[in-house]
Amino acid sequence: MIDWNEVYRGDEFFYGKEPNEFIKRYCNLILQGGKVLELACGEGRNAVFLAQQGFCVDAIDSSEVAIEKAKSWAKEKGSKVNFINADALSWSPLYHYDGVITTFFHAPLEKRVLLYKKIKELLKPKGIFLGEWFSPLQRLHRFTSGGPPFYEYMPTVEELQNHFQDGEIILLETEERVLQEGPGHRGPASLIHLIWRKR
């Protein structure tokens, strides 16, 4: 079990301060100026970026160390983000969102199924979900750019297709590219991307 407080402790940002490339590329699909939630936001790099694009952003993470660093980063950048220290799967929001994003939220299958259900509950009708994960090929290729050590913690294209067939799958793809996201994600990687619209 990873101790995320230990991962995020220290002055360096473990996944860097620049936004995730996938989120940066596709966040314009979310209603401009809409309300967006980031699940497992870490040290806030994506949440701060989205706030700078004019979105109203809530961001949640279970690590109190990450949340404190994220708050400091948002303050430094002059960005308004509502950071929440809680477990994403058990947290109950007060409202629904125009967009939900998550990057590298890896967990056992039973927790991923709960995550998929949670995402659907959180979104407004026509709301957009953007998700990026390492694919199981990350381990098969022995890439060392990040990700969990177990195949079982990484979704497949077939799994995502099955769990998100009750809406519009705008994009579902695998991609191999070189990551440059702080010391935590560096080097060649095998990724899965999902863009989904709720009916």
KOLBABA-146457 format. One record per residue (C-alpha): z, x, y; residue in three letters. Coordinates in steps of 0.25 Angstrom, whole numbers, padded with zeros to 4 digits, always signed. Each point is the difference from the previous one (the first is absolute). Layout:
ZXYALA
...
END
This chain:
+0000+0000+0000MET
-0004+0006+0013ILE
+0010+0001+0011ASP
-0008-0004+0012TRP
+0011+0004+0010ASN
-0001+0014-0005GLU
-0015+0000+0000VAL
+0000-0004+0015TYR
+0012+0008+0004ARG
-0004+0012+0010GLY
-0008+0001+0013ASP
-0014+0001-0007GLU
-0007-0014-0003PHE
-0002+0000-0015PHE
-0014-0007+0001TYR
-0003+0005+0014GLY
-0001-0008+0013LYS
-0015-0004+0000GLU
-0003-0014-0005PRO
-0006-0002-0014ASN
-0015+0001+0000GLU
-0002-0013-0008PHE
+0009-0008+0009ILE
-0006+0007+0013LYS
-0014-0004-0006ARG
+0002-0014-0003TYR
+0012-0006+0009CYS
-0011-0006+0009ASN
-0002-0011-0011LEU
+0014-0005+0004ILE
+0001-0010+0011LEU
+0000+0008+0013GLN
+0014-0001+0006GLY
+0005-0007-0012GLY
+0013+0002-0007LYS
+0000+0011-0011VAL
+0010+0004-0010LEU
+0000+0014-0007GLU
+0008+0001-0014LEU
+0006+0013-0003ALA
-0003+0006+0014CYS
+0007+0013-0002GLY
+0001+0008+0013GLU
-0009-0010+0007GLY
-0013+0007+0002ARG
-0008-0012-0003ASN
+0009-0010+0007ALA
+0000+0008+0013VAL
-0015+0001-0001PHE
-0002-0015-0002LEU
+0009-0003+0012ALA
-0009+0010+0009GLN
-0012-0009-0004GLN
+0007-0012+0006GLY
+0006-0007-0013PHE
+0014-0006-0001CYS
+0006+0009-0011VAL
+0012-0002-0009ASP
+0002+0012-0010ALA
+0009+0000-0012ILE
+0006+0012-0008ASP
+0012+0001-0010SER
+0003+0014+0006SER
+0009+0000+0012GLU
-0004+0015+0003VAL
-0014-0004+0000ALA
+0003-0012+0009ILE
+0008+0008+0010GLU
-0012+0011+0001LYS
-0010-0012+0002ALA
+0008-0005+0011LYS
+0001+0013+0007SER
-0015+0002-0002TRP
-0003-0014+0006ALA
+0009+0003+0012LYS
-0007+0014+0002GLU
-0014-0007+0000LYS
+0004-0012+0009GLY
-0003-0010-0012SER
+0008-0012-0002LYS
+0002-0002-0015VAL
+0011-0009-0007ASN
+0005+0009-0011PHE
+0008-0006-0012ILE
+0008+0008-0010ASN
+0000-0009-0012ALA
-0007-0001-0014ASP
-0014-0005+0002ALA
+0001-0009-0013LEU
+0013-0007+0003SER
-0001-0001+0015TRP
-0003-0014+0006SER
-0008-0001+0013PRO
+0002-0011+0010LEU
-0015-0002+0002TYR
-0014+0003-0006HIS
-0010+0011+0004TYR
-0015+0002+0004ASP
+0000+0013-0007GLY
+0008+0007-0011VAL
-0002+0015-0003ILE
+0005+0010-0010THR
-0003+0014-0004THR
+0004+0007-0013PHE
+0011-0011-0004PHE
+0001+0004-0014HIS
+0009-0007-0010ALA
+0000-0004-0015PRO
-0009-0012-0003LEU
+0011-0011+0001GLU
+0003+0005+0014LYS
-0014+0000+0004ARG
-0002-0014-0005VAL
+0011-0004+0009LEU
-0006+0008+0011LEU
-0013-0007-0001TYR
+0007-0014+0000LYS
+0008+0004+0012LYS
-0013+0005+0008ILE
-0006-0014-0003LYS
+0012-0007+0005GLU
+0001+0008+0013LEU
-0014-0002+0005LEU
-0005-0012+0008LYS
-0012-0007-0005PRO
-0012+0009+0003LYS
+0010+0012+0001GLY
-0005+0014-0004ILE
+0007+0009-0010PHE
-0004+0015+0000LEU
+0005+0008-0011GLY
-0002+0015-0005GLU
+0006+0006-0013TRP
-0003+0012-0008PHE
-0008-0004-0012SER
+0004+0005-0015PRO
-0011+0010+0002LEU
+0009+0008+0009GLN
+0008+0004-0013ARG
-0013+0001-0009LEU
-0006+0010+0010HIS
+0013+0007+0002ARG
-0001-0001+0015PHE
+0013+0005+0007THR
-0002-0007+0013SER
+0011-0010-0003GLY
+0004-0013-0007GLY
+0009-0004-0012PRO
+0000+0009-0012PRO
-0002-0012-0009PHE
-0013-0008-0003TYR
+0008-0013-0001GLU
+0004+0001+0015TYR
-0015-0001+0005MET
-0009-0012+0000PRO
-0014-0001-0005THR
-0012-0007+0006VAL
+0001-0011-0011GLU
+0015-0002+0002GLU
-0003-0003+0015LEU
-0012-0008-0003GLN
+0008-0009-0009ASN
+0012-0002+0009HIS
-0008-0002+0013PHE
-0011-0010-0005GLN
+0007-0012+0007ASP
-0006+0005+0013GLY
-0012+0008+0006GLU
-0001+0014-0005ILE
-0007+0007+0012ILE
+0001+0014-0006LEU
+0005+0005-0013LEU
-0004+0015-0003GLU
+0004+0013-0005THR
-0003+0013+0009GLU
+0003+0014-0002GLU
+0002+0008+0013ARG
+0009+0011+0005VAL
+0013-0004+0006LEU
+0006+0007+0012GLN
+0013-0009+0002GLU
+0011+0010+0003GLY
+0006+0008-0011PRO
+0002-0012-0009GLY
-0015-0003-0002HIS
-0009+0012+0001ARG
-0012+0003-0009GLY
-0010-0008-0008PRO
+0004-0014-0004ALA
-0005-0012-0008SER
+0003-0013+0008LEU
-0002-0015-0002ILE
-0002-0009+0012HIS
+0002-0015+0001LEU
-0004-0009+0012ILE
+0003-0014-0003TRP
+0000-0013+0008ARG
+0009-0012-0003LYS
-0006-0013+0000ARG
END
